[in-house]
Amino acid sequence: MCGRMRTLASWMVVILGFGVAAGCMVGPNYQRPTINAPATYRDLNQNPQSQAQATSYADLPWWQVFQDPQLQELIRTTLKQNYDLQLATERINAARAQVVITRSSLFPQVHGDGTFSGGKEGNFQTKFNLLNLAADAAFQLDLFGQLRRATEASRAQLLATEDARQTVVLTLVSDVASDYFALLQLDLQLQITRETIATQEGSVKLTKLRVEHGVATKLDVLQAQQVLDTANAQVPDLERQIGQEEDAISILLGNNPQAVPRGHPLVEQLLPPEVPPGLPSSLIERRPDIRAAEQNMVAANAEIGVAKAAFFPQISLTGSGGGAFGRSSAFSGLMSSQIGIWSYGAQVSQPIFTGGALRGNLQLAESQHQQALISYRQTIQRAFGDVSDALIGYQKLHQVRARQEETVADLQESVRLSNMRYTGGITTYLEVLDGQRSLFAAELTLAQARGDEYQSLVQLYRSLGGGWRQ
């Protein structure tokens, strides 16, 4: 019996090898489409030297780009605990399992059954035991590549899922960095506001003292109080924004809303001396969303082969074998009977009339492939647009911050001179008041400009496809 089962198994293996070797695969083989990539990124500063470099800022891992130790710790915690990333990882596990399921159709499917029964019969109390063993095997010859194309599509979907996870990582790294710099910007604005409050409280006291000595008026006191009131009104709103920003970062970290520790203040954060974007052609290989879009296109291309193979005959081979073994107390031998049987066969199935279902399924697969191709090209175009926007943003926001620093310096000198003129009785307090108001607003704007510059750096790093290497 065992020899017959081994013969059956050997026969199925031979058939399997023949089917794989002799079979062809209908449908188009995947070829990457031609992409019209620009030679360089758009540069409003007209600096072609920086754009001709093959090295990209995105080649750096995130821990070399974001050098604040506290920000690094926040990012590491996010990559361990974030729920979106956990979901993306489980989707990879599901896609791997789907590949195993799809690929299993390429191999013979063998099932075994066994039954045992016993009892006694007759006046002589004859005892008997009966054992039945059987095995069935089935194998579909993949002569036209339907099963192999399905496996090809499943593997491409797995790769797309892995790239989707890398997209989540890239997004998380940039989101944590972006929110962290936004938090530092709010901290800076709150610090400026509190320093302004302390300064204005001194000015109000000084003005009241001048009123007592008859060298100022009550109007001067009211005008000084206006700047103090304006600054005081800013504090609760800034504290609200800080609390909400901390909550947003906590959720990204996978924590309940709580306070977020800080590292270096915003004015001490390092900016790179240059941020070369690299060659546009390398962006296609670096950005995981582009790679995922391409793998979706590979899967859709393979599904065309699956749909075309359905037009051709399907040949299945079957085999079975088994035996019955019995023992009875009525016989002196331990084994009174042994019966073995095995068989094999083949089945051919050819679609004759399906009401247009096969043709419609092929057209559907071809349309889905075209959609995947359009989506792929659209993803690349958007990626180039993201980089261009980020480059322009970083270049111009750097200039905005530099100009705003000059504005603050000019206003600080103006306020100093106005105070001297007022103290000397040359001008009214209204001149001082206008200068103080302008300086307070300019310092808040400078803090915003600093934050925007760091935000633009994060967006540039993200658009170039950096941040996902761990």
C-alpha positions as CSV (number, residue, x, y, z in Angstrom):
1,M,0.0,0.0,0.0
2,C,2.8,2.4,1.0
3,G,4.6,1.6,-2.2
4,R,1.6,2.5,-4.3
5,M,1.1,5.8,-2.5
6,R,4.8,6.6,-3.1
7,T,4.3,5.8,-6.8
8,L,1.3,8.1,-7.0
9,A,3.2,10.9,-5.3
10,S,6.1,10.5,-7.6
11,W,3.8,10.5,-10.6
12,M,2.2,13.8,-9.5
13,V,5.7,15.4,-9.0
14,V,6.7,14.4,-12.5
15,I,3.5,15.9,-13.8
16,L,4.1,19.1,-11.8
17,G,7.5,19.5,-13.3
18,F,6.3,18.9,-16.8
19,G,3.4,21.4,-16.4
20,V,5.7,24.1,-15.2
21,A,8.4,23.5,-17.8
22,A,6.0,23.1,-20.8
23,G,3.5,25.8,-19.9
24,C,3.6,29.3,-21.3
25,M,2.2,32.5,-19.8
26,V,-0.3,34.5,-21.8
27,G,-0.6,38.2,-21.2
28,P,1.9,41.0,-21.4
29,N,5.2,40.9,-19.4
30,Y,5.7,44.0,-17.3
31,Q,7.8,46.8,-18.7
32,R,8.3,50.1,-16.8
33,P,6.7,52.9,-18.8
34,T,8.8,55.8,-20.0
35,I,8.6,58.8,-17.7
36,N,9.3,62.4,-18.9
37,A,11.3,63.5,-15.9
38,P,12.7,67.0,-15.8
39,A,16.5,67.4,-15.9
40,T,16.6,69.7,-12.9
41,Y,14.2,70.9,-10.2
42,R,12.9,74.5,-10.5
43,D,15.1,76.9,-8.7
44,L,13.9,80.5,-8.2
45,N,17.4,81.5,-7.1
46,Q,18.8,80.4,-10.5
47,N,21.6,78.4,-9.0
48,P,22.2,75.4,-11.4
49,Q,25.3,74.3,-9.5
50,S,23.3,73.0,-6.5
51,Q,20.9,71.2,-8.7
52,A,23.5,69.3,-10.8
53,Q,24.6,67.3,-7.8
54,A,23.7,63.6,-7.7
55,T,23.8,63.6,-3.9
56,S,20.5,64.4,-2.3
57,Y,19.6,65.8,1.1
58,A,17.2,62.9,1.4
59,D,20.1,60.4,1.4
60,L,20.7,61.4,5.0
61,P,18.9,59.3,7.7
62,W,16.4,61.3,9.8
63,W,18.6,61.2,12.9
64,Q,21.3,63.1,11.0
65,V,18.8,65.7,9.7
66,F,17.0,66.3,13.0
67,Q,19.8,66.6,15.6
68,D,17.8,67.6,18.6
69,P,18.1,64.7,21.0
70,Q,14.6,65.1,22.3
71,L,13.1,65.2,18.8
72,Q,15.1,62.0,18.0
73,E,13.6,60.3,21.0
74,L,10.1,61.4,20.0
75,I,10.6,60.0,16.6
76,R,11.9,56.7,17.9
77,T,8.9,56.4,20.2
78,T,6.5,57.1,17.4
79,L,8.1,54.4,15.2
80,K,7.6,51.9,18.0
81,Q,4.1,52.8,19.2
82,N,2.2,54.6,16.5
83,Y,-1.1,52.7,15.6
84,D,-1.0,53.7,11.9
85,L,2.4,52.1,11.6
86,Q,1.2,49.0,13.4
87,L,-1.7,48.7,11.0
88,A,0.6,49.0,8.1
89,T,2.8,46.3,9.4
90,E,-0.1,43.9,9.9
91,R,-1.2,44.6,6.3
92,I,2.2,43.4,5.2
93,N,1.7,40.2,7.2
94,A,-1.7,39.7,5.5
95,A,-0.2,40.3,2.1
96,R,2.5,37.7,2.7
97,A,-0.2,35.2,3.8
98,Q,-2.1,36.0,0.6
99,V,1.0,35.2,-1.5
100,V,1.3,31.8,0.2
101,I,-2.4,31.2,-0.5
102,T,-2.2,32.1,-4.1
103,R,1.1,30.3,-4.7
104,S,-0.3,27.1,-3.2
105,S,-2.4,26.6,-6.4
106,L,0.8,25.8,-8.3
107,F,1.2,22.6,-6.3
108,P,-0.8,19.4,-6.1
109,Q,-3.5,19.4,-3.4
110,V,-3.4,16.1,-1.4
111,H,-6.0,15.2,1.2
112,G,-6.1,12.1,3.3
113,D,-9.0,10.4,5.2
114,G,-8.9,7.6,7.7
115,T,-11.7,5.7,9.6
116,F,-11.6,3.0,12.2
117,S,-14.4,0.8,13.5
118,G,-14.7,-2.2,15.7
119,G,-17.3,-4.4,17.3
120,K,-18.6,-8.0,17.7
121,E,-21.2,-10.0,16.0
122,G,-22.9,-13.4,15.9
123,N,-23.5,-16.0,18.6
124,F,-19.8,-16.7,18.9
125,Q,-19.1,-13.1,20.0
126,T,-16.7,-12.6,17.1
127,K,-14.7,-9.5,17.6
128,F,-13.4,-7.5,14.6
129,N,-11.5,-4.2,13.9
130,L,-11.6,-2.4,10.6
131,L,-9.2,0.4,9.4
132,N,-9.8,2.4,6.2
133,L,-7.2,4.7,4.7
134,A,-7.6,6.8,1.6
135,A,-5.8,9.7,-0.1
136,D,-6.9,12.0,-3.0
137,A,-4.6,14.2,-5.0
138,A,-5.6,16.9,-7.6
139,F,-3.3,19.1,-9.7
140,Q,-4.2,21.8,-12.2
141,L,-1.7,22.1,-15.0
142,D,-0.8,25.8,-15.4
143,L,-0.2,25.5,-19.1
144,F,-1.2,29.1,-19.9
145,G,0.2,30.7,-16.8
146,Q,-3.1,31.7,-15.1
147,L,-1.9,30.6,-11.7
148,R,1.6,32.0,-12.2
149,R,0.2,35.3,-13.3
150,A,-2.0,35.4,-10.2
151,T,1.0,34.7,-8.0
152,E,2.9,37.5,-9.8
153,A,0.1,39.9,-9.0
154,S,0.0,38.8,-5.4
155,R,3.7,39.3,-5.0
156,A,3.5,42.8,-6.5
157,Q,0.7,43.6,-4.1
158,L,2.9,42.5,-1.2
159,L,5.7,44.8,-2.4
160,A,3.2,47.7,-2.8
161,T,2.0,47.0,0.8
162,E,5.6,47.2,2.0
163,D,6.2,50.4,0.2
164,A,2.9,51.7,1.7
165,R,4.4,51.0,5.2
166,Q,7.5,53.0,4.2
167,T,5.2,55.9,3.2
168,V,3.7,55.8,6.6
169,V,7.1,55.9,8.2
170,L,8.1,58.9,6.1
171,T,4.9,60.7,7.0
172,L,5.3,60.0,10.7
173,V,8.9,61.2,10.8
174,S,8.0,64.4,9.0
175,D,4.8,64.9,11.0
176,V,6.5,64.5,14.4
177,A,9.3,66.9,13.3
178,S,6.8,69.4,11.9
179,D,4.7,69.4,15.1
180,Y,7.7,69.6,17.3
181,F,9.0,72.7,15.5
182,A,5.5,74.2,15.6
183,L,5.5,73.6,19.4
184,L,8.9,75.3,19.7
185,Q,7.6,78.2,17.7
186,L,4.7,78.7,20.1
187,D,7.1,78.4,23.1
188,L,9.2,81.2,21.5
189,Q,6.1,83.4,21.0
190,L,5.0,82.8,24.6
191,Q,8.5,83.7,25.8
192,I,8.4,86.9,23.7
193,T,5.0,87.8,25.1
194,R,6.0,87.3,28.7
195,E,9.2,89.3,28.2
196,T,7.0,92.1,26.7
197,I,4.7,91.9,29.6
198,A,7.6,92.3,32.1
199,T,8.9,95.2,30.1
200,Q,5.6,96.9,29.9
201,E,4.8,96.5,33.6
202,G,8.0,98.4,34.2
203,S,7.0,101.1,31.7
204,V,3.6,101.5,33.4
205,K,5.2,101.9,36.8
206,L,7.7,104.4,35.4
207,T,4.9,106.3,33.7
208,K,2.8,106.4,36.9
209,L,5.9,107.7,38.8
210,R,6.3,110.4,36.2
211,V,2.7,111.4,36.6
212,E,3.2,111.8,40.4
213,H,6.1,114.1,39.7
214,G,4.1,116.1,37.2
215,V,6.2,115.3,34.1
216,A,3.6,112.9,32.5
217,T,-0.2,112.7,32.1
218,K,-2.8,110.1,32.9
219,L,-3.1,109.6,29.2
220,D,0.5,108.4,29.1
221,V,-0.4,105.8,31.7
222,L,-3.4,104.6,29.8
223,Q,-1.4,104.3,26.6
224,A,1.3,102.3,28.3
225,Q,-1.4,100.1,29.8
226,Q,-2.7,99.3,26.3
227,V,0.5,97.5,25.2
228,L,0.5,95.6,28.5
229,D,-3.2,94.6,28.0
230,T,-2.5,93.5,24.4
231,A,0.4,91.2,25.6
232,N,-1.6,89.8,28.4
233,A,-4.4,88.8,26.1
234,Q,-2.0,86.8,23.9
235,V,-0.9,84.5,26.8
236,P,-4.0,82.3,27.2
237,D,-4.4,81.9,23.4
238,L,-0.7,80.8,23.1
239,E,-1.1,78.4,26.0
240,R,-4.2,77.0,24.3
241,Q,-2.3,76.3,21.1
242,I,0.6,74.8,23.0
243,G,-1.7,72.4,24.8
244,Q,-3.4,71.3,21.6
245,E,0.0,70.9,19.8
246,E,1.2,68.7,22.7
247,D,-1.9,66.6,22.4
248,A,-1.4,66.1,18.6
249,I,2.2,65.0,19.2
250,S,1.1,62.6,22.0
251,I,-1.4,60.9,19.6
252,L,1.3,60.5,17.0
253,L,3.5,58.9,19.7
254,G,0.7,56.4,20.5
255,N,0.2,58.0,24.0
256,N,-2.7,59.6,25.7
257,P,-2.7,63.4,25.6
258,Q,0.1,64.7,27.9
259,A,2.9,67.2,28.1
260,V,5.7,66.9,25.6
261,P,9.4,67.3,26.8
262,R,11.5,69.9,24.8
263,G,15.1,69.9,23.8
264,H,16.9,72.9,22.3
265,P,14.8,76.1,21.9
266,L,13.9,77.1,18.3
267,V,16.6,79.8,18.1
268,E,19.2,77.1,18.8
269,Q,18.0,74.5,16.3
270,L,20.6,73.8,13.6
271,L,19.9,74.5,9.9
272,P,21.9,72.7,7.2
273,P,24.4,74.9,5.2
274,E,22.9,73.5,2.0
275,V,20.1,71.2,1.0
276,P,20.9,69.7,-2.4
277,P,17.8,68.1,-3.9
278,G,19.7,65.6,-6.1
279,L,18.7,64.4,-9.5
280,P,14.9,64.2,-10.3
281,S,15.4,60.7,-11.8
282,S,16.5,59.4,-8.4
283,L,13.2,60.6,-6.9
284,I,11.4,57.8,-8.7
285,E,13.4,55.2,-6.9
286,R,13.5,56.9,-3.5
287,R,9.9,57.9,-2.8
288,P,8.0,54.9,-1.5
289,D,4.6,56.2,-2.7
290,I,6.0,56.1,-6.3
291,R,7.3,52.5,-5.8
292,A,4.0,51.5,-4.4
293,A,2.2,53.0,-7.4
294,E,4.5,51.0,-9.7
295,Q,3.9,47.7,-7.9
296,N,0.1,48.3,-8.2
297,M,0.7,48.7,-11.9
298,V,2.7,45.4,-12.0
299,A,-0.1,43.6,-10.2
300,A,-2.7,45.1,-12.6
301,N,-0.5,44.0,-15.6
302,A,-0.4,40.4,-14.3
303,E,-4.2,40.4,-13.8
304,I,-4.5,40.9,-17.6
305,G,-2.7,37.5,-18.0
306,V,-5.0,35.9,-15.5
307,A,-8.0,37.2,-17.5
308,K,-6.6,36.0,-20.9
309,A,-5.7,32.6,-19.6
310,A,-9.4,32.0,-18.7
311,F,-10.1,31.8,-22.4
312,F,-8.0,28.6,-22.7
313,P,-8.7,25.0,-21.6
314,Q,-8.0,24.1,-18.0
315,I,-6.5,20.7,-17.5
316,S,-6.7,19.0,-14.1
317,L,-5.1,15.7,-13.0
318,T,-6.5,13.6,-10.2
319,G,-5.4,10.6,-8.4
320,S,-6.5,8.5,-5.4
321,G,-5.4,5.5,-3.5
322,G,-6.4,3.7,-0.3
323,G,-6.9,0.4,1.4
324,A,-8.9,-1.4,4.1
325,F,-7.3,-3.5,6.8
326,G,-9.3,-5.8,9.1
327,R,-8.7,-8.2,12.0
328,S,-11.1,-10.7,13.4
329,S,-11.0,-13.1,16.4
330,A,-12.5,-15.8,14.2
331,F,-9.2,-16.2,12.4
332,S,-5.9,-17.2,13.8
333,G,-4.0,-14.5,11.9
334,L,-3.7,-11.0,13.2
335,M,-4.7,-9.5,9.9
336,S,-7.5,-11.3,8.2
337,S,-7.9,-9.0,5.2
338,Q,-6.1,-6.4,3.2
339,I,-7.7,-4.6,0.2
340,G,-5.9,-1.8,-1.7
341,I,-7.1,0.3,-4.6
342,W,-5.7,3.3,-6.6
343,S,-6.8,5.3,-9.6
344,Y,-5.9,8.3,-11.7
345,G,-7.6,10.5,-14.3
346,A,-7.6,13.8,-16.1
347,Q,-10.3,16.4,-16.7
348,V,-10.3,19.1,-19.4
349,S,-12.6,22.2,-19.1
350,Q,-13.1,24.6,-22.0
351,P,-15.4,27.7,-21.8
352,I,-17.8,27.6,-24.7
353,F,-20.4,30.3,-24.0
354,T,-20.3,32.6,-21.0
355,G,-22.5,35.4,-22.1
356,G,-19.5,37.8,-22.5
357,A,-18.2,37.3,-19.0
358,L,-14.7,36.4,-20.1
359,R,-14.4,39.3,-22.5
360,G,-15.8,41.7,-19.9
361,N,-13.3,40.4,-17.3
362,L,-10.5,41.0,-19.7
363,Q,-11.7,44.5,-20.5
364,L,-12.0,45.2,-16.8
365,A,-8.4,44.0,-16.2
366,E,-7.1,46.2,-19.1
367,S,-9.0,49.2,-17.7
368,Q,-7.7,48.7,-14.2
369,H,-4.2,48.5,-15.7
370,Q,-4.7,51.8,-17.5
371,Q,-6.0,53.3,-14.3
372,A,-2.9,52.0,-12.4
373,L,-0.6,53.5,-15.2
374,I,-2.4,56.9,-15.0
375,S,-2.1,56.8,-11.2
376,Y,1.6,56.0,-11.4
377,R,2.3,58.9,-13.7
378,Q,0.2,61.2,-11.6
379,T,2.0,60.2,-8.5
380,I,5.4,61.0,-10.1
381,Q,4.1,64.3,-11.4
382,R,2.8,65.2,-7.9
383,A,6.1,64.2,-6.4
384,F,8.0,66.6,-8.7
385,G,5.5,69.3,-7.8
386,D,6.1,68.6,-4.0
387,V,9.8,68.9,-4.4
388,S,9.5,72.1,-6.4
389,D,7.1,73.7,-3.9
390,A,9.3,72.7,-1.0
391,L,12.5,74.1,-2.6
392,I,10.8,77.4,-3.4
393,G,9.4,77.5,0.1
394,Y,12.7,76.8,1.8
395,Q,14.6,79.3,-0.4
396,K,12.0,82.1,0.1
397,L,11.2,81.5,3.7
398,H,14.9,81.7,4.5
399,Q,14.9,85.1,2.9
400,V,11.7,86.1,4.8
401,R,13.3,85.2,8.1
402,A,16.5,87.2,7.3
403,R,14.5,90.3,6.4
404,Q,12.3,90.0,9.5
405,E,15.4,89.9,11.7
406,E,16.5,93.2,10.1
407,T,13.0,94.6,10.8
408,V,13.2,93.6,14.5
409,A,16.6,95.1,14.8
410,D,15.5,98.4,13.3
411,L,12.4,98.6,15.6
412,Q,14.5,97.8,18.7
413,E,16.7,100.8,17.9
414,S,13.6,102.9,17.1
415,V,12.0,102.1,20.5
416,R,15.3,102.9,22.3
417,L,15.5,106.3,20.6
418,S,11.8,107.0,21.2
419,N,12.3,106.3,24.9
420,M,15.2,108.7,25.0
421,R,13.2,111.4,23.2
422,Y,10.2,110.9,25.5
423,T,12.4,111.0,28.6
424,G,14.0,114.2,27.4
425,G,10.6,115.7,26.8
426,I,11.1,116.0,23.1
427,T,8.1,113.8,22.0
428,T,4.9,112.4,23.4
429,Y,4.4,108.9,24.8
430,L,2.3,108.1,21.7
431,E,5.5,107.8,19.7
432,V,6.9,105.3,22.2
433,L,3.6,103.4,22.2
434,D,3.6,103.0,18.5
435,G,7.2,101.8,18.5
436,Q,6.5,99.2,21.2
437,R,3.4,97.9,19.5
438,S,5.3,97.5,16.2
439,L,8.2,95.8,18.0
440,F,6.0,93.3,19.8
441,A,4.2,92.4,16.6
442,A,7.5,92.1,14.6
443,E,9.0,89.8,17.2
444,L,6.0,87.5,17.1
445,T,6.3,87.6,13.3
446,L,10.0,86.7,13.5
447,A,9.2,83.7,15.7
448,Q,6.6,82.7,13.1
449,A,9.2,83.1,10.3
450,R,11.7,81.0,12.2
451,G,9.1,78.3,12.6
452,D,8.1,78.4,8.9
453,E,11.7,78.0,7.9
454,Y,12.0,74.8,9.9
455,Q,8.7,73.6,8.6
456,S,9.8,74.2,5.0
457,L,13.0,72.2,5.7
458,V,10.9,69.3,7.0
459,Q,8.6,69.4,4.0
460,L,11.6,69.4,1.6
461,Y,13.1,66.4,3.3
462,R,9.8,64.6,3.1
463,S,9.1,65.5,-0.5
464,L,12.5,64.2,-1.5
465,G,11.6,60.9,0.0
466,G,13.9,61.1,3.1
467,G,13.1,60.0,6.6
468,W,12.1,56.4,6.2
469,R,15.5,54.7,6.8
470,Q,15.7,53.2,10.2
